[in-house]
């Protein structure tokens, strides 16, 4: 089980590096802790038809900016990347929120929340994953600024496949994430709601991973073996003002 919780992380502390092929811990771990504002939840990607594993790169995130002209801004993203049998991947998830120049009589509120789901299976070299959360106030007295980055890494013996029920469940979570736009809850309450949605994502992924765990994938020469049991790692980073 892997769990990371941080508040007020700055970029140098927020960068998370995973070397999946070198991790020693095996077993199923489930922890609940994008173009901006758009969810990537749709039909499962078609097979490429390739017999050899591929290398993948993805950058997702949500970026929110509030100021005197636009005092309320909310951005949320939920992205899914199913990589199958993978040589390696580099993925970045970021939530960036800023509030600038609002006055005490007209407070700013800026919220950015990004969920990134990455699945990979079989034999592969490594995964480099960065998860970044940053909330900044610039001359903005009394403003509320919150950035939450949630990254879900699923590593399975066989390539995982999200079925229609899995994707429907994730689509419902995405809609509820977007519905947080209308809330006036405090940053602490908003974080709890995001954590609850993250726990539901883990539940969906745990169920999907369990369907792929019956047999381990063969290991090709020169590649590290994927774990003999599914593994789900969650990184959650939350930055916010007021603290």
N, C-alpha and C positions, 0 to 999 in steps of 0.2 A: 504494500500500500504506500502510495506516494502522495504527499500533501504539502503544498506550499501556500502560506498565507502571509501577506505583507501589507503594510500601510505606508503611505508616503514614500513609495519606491521612486528613486530617480533612475534615469536611463541606464547608468552603469550598473546599478543593483538589480534593475528589472530584467536584464538580459538573462535568459535561461538557456543553457546548452545541454542537450540530451545526446548521449551516444548510446542509442538503443542496443546496438550490437554488442556493446561492451558491458551492459548492465548485468549484474550477477543475480539479481532477485528475479524469481519466476513466480508465476501464480497470478490469480485474478485479483487486482486491486481496484477498488472503486471508491473514489473520494469525492464528496461534494464540497466543496468548500463553502470578402466583404467589400466591395466598394462601400464607402460609408453609407449607413442607413439602409442597405439593401441586403436581404437574406438570400443565400444561395441554397435554397431547398427546392428541389425539383426531381424529375425522373432520374433514376440511376444512370450514370454514364455508360454509353455503349462500349463494348469490348473493343480494344484496339486491334485485336487479332494477332498481336505480337507474341511470340513464344518466349522471348527473353525479357527479363525484368527491365524497368525503366528508371530514370532519375527524374525527380520532380522538384519544382520550385513553386511556392505560393506565398503571396503577401496579402493579408486581409486586415481590415480594421474599421473603426468608427472614429470620426473626428468631429468634435462639436466646438462651436465658437459663439459666445454670447457677448454683446456689447451694448452701448447706449441705444443704438438703432434697433438692434434685435436682441432684446433682453432675455429671451427664453430660447434655448436650443437643445434639442434632444436627438441623438443619433444612436441607432442600434443596428447590429449586424449579427447574423448567424450564417456561417459558411461551412460547407462540407466538402472534404476532399477524400475520395476513395482511391487509394493508390495501388491496391492489390499487391502482386509480387513485385517488390521494389528493390533496386540496387541501393538507392539512398534518396534522401529528400532534404531540402532546406525550406523551412516554413517560418513565417513571421506573422504574429498576431499583435495588433496594437490598438489601444484605446487612448485617445488624446482629447482632453477637454480644457478649454480656457475661458476665462471671464475677464473682460477688460473695460475699465473706465466707467463703470456704473456708479451711481451715487447711493447714499444711504437711504434716500427716499424712493429709489427705483433700483432695487437689487437685481443683479443678473443671476441666472440659473443655467448652468451648462452641464449636460450629462452625456457621456459617451460610454457605451457598453458593447463589447465585441466578444462573440463566441466563435471559436474556430475548432472544427472537428477534423482530425486527420486519422485515417485508417491505413494500415499497411500490414502485409503478412508474408509468410514464406521466409526464404533466406534473403538477407540483405546486409549491406555494409554498415550503414548508420543513418541516423536522422539528426539533423541540426535544427533545433526548434528555439525560437526566441519569442518571448511573451512580454509585452511592454505596456505599462500603464503610467500615464502622467496627467496630473491635474494642476493647472497654474492659474493664479489670480494676479492680474496686473492692475495695480491701483484701483482695486475693486472692493471697497469696504462693505462687509456684510453679504458678500456674494456667496452663492453655493455652486461649487464646481466638483464634479465627480467623474472619475474614469475607472472603469472596471474591465479588465482583460481576462478572459477564461479560455484556456487552451486544453483540448481533450485529445490525447494521443492514445490510439488503440493499436496494440501489437498482437498479432495472432499467428498461430502456426500455419493456418491456411488463410489465404486472402479473404477478408471479411466482405460480405455483401449485405447492404441494407435493403430490406425488402420494402414493399409498399406500405406495410403497417408501420415499420420503423420510420419511414420518411414522413408519413402522415402525422405520427406522434411528434417528430421534430418540427414539422410545420406548425402544429398547434403551439409548441413552446415558442417558436419564432413570433407568432402572432401575439402571444402574451408578453413577450419581451418588448415588442413594438408598442403594446398597449400601456406600458409604463410611461410613455410620453405624457399622458394626461395627469399623472400623479403629482401631488404637491408634498409627498412624504419627505421626511428628512433624509439626508444622505445615508444615515445608518439604517433607516427602514428600507430605503431603496436597495441598499447592499443586501439586506436579508432576503428581499424578494428575488434579486438576481441569483443569490446563492441557492434559493429553493428551485429556481428554474435550472440551474446547473446540476443540481442533484437529480432532477428528472432526466436531463440529457444523459447522465451517467447510467441511469436505470435502463434507458433505451439501448445504449451501447453495450451494457453488460449482457442484456438479453440477446442482442445480435451476435456478440462475440461468442456466447455460449453455443450457438448453433455451428460454429466453425471449429470447435475444439476437439472433435472426436479423434482426428488423426493429425499427426505432425507432418509438415511439409518436408520433402527431402532437401538436404543441404547440398548445394553445388560447391565444387572445389574452389577455395579462395574466398568464400563468403561465410560470415558468421551465421549461426543458426538462430532462427526466431525462437522465442520461448516455447516450451512444450505445452504451456497453458496460456490462455489469453491474459493480456496485461493491459490495464487502462491506467494511464497517468494523467492527472489533472493539475494544471498550473493555474492558480488564481491570484491576480494582482489587483489591489484596489488602492487608489490614491484619491484623496478628497479634501476639500475645504468647505466648511470648517471641519477640523479633525474630530 
